[in-house]
Amino acid sequence: MKSRDYSQIAGHVEVEVSTYDVGDSRAHSTADGGHTSATPLGHHLGKLLERVTDGKGYVTDPFRGDKHPIDFGQFAGMDPERTYLRFKFKFIPDDKAAFTAWKRQAG
């Protein structure tokens, strides 16, 4: 499947953040439950906190490469050594019909 250039389509990207404790079985499987891993999947909160300044950072979306701010203060009550984050990116087109036609054409 070829990569699609989302920069040509009017719309925006929403970012959802899910948190999982290392002991939570969801931390070890994909969203569809199809893959499990001995090592938690996602991003280790402690390692992310080492890379941010003043509790603020960003994630880059795979659709357009835009940076989306993340306030890590929202995770202050969580154990950074046991918490894993997963970022889900969802592209929201301004014109759904045009987007559907574009996806069909792009293959």
Rosetta blueprint (number, residue, H / E / L):
1 M L
2 K L
3 S L
4 R L
5 D L
6 Y H
7 S H
8 Q H
9 I L
10 A L
11 G E
12 H E
13 V E
14 E E
15 V E
16 E E
17 V E
18 S E
19 T E
20 Y E
21 D E
22 V L
23 G L
24 D L
25 S H
26 R H
27 A H
28 H H
29 S E
30 T L
31 A L
32 D L
33 G L
34 G L
35 H L
36 T E
37 S L
38 A L
39 T L
40 P L
41 L L
42 G L
43 H E
44 H E
45 L H
46 G H
47 K H
48 L H
49 L H
50 E H
51 R H
52 V L
53 T E
54 D L
55 G L
56 K E
57 G E
58 Y E
59 V E
60 T E
61 D L
62 P L
63 F L
64 R L
65 G L
66 D L
67 K E
68 H E
69 P E
70 I E
71 D E
72 F H
73 G H
74 Q H
75 F H
76 A L
77 G L
78 M L
79 D L
80 P L
81 E L
82 R L
83 T E
84 Y E
85 L E
86 R E
87 F E
88 K E
89 F E
90 K E
91 F E
92 I E
93 P E
94 D L
95 D L
96 K H
97 A H
98 A H
99 F H
100 T H
101 A H
102 W H
103 K H
104 R H
105 Q H
106 A H
107 G L
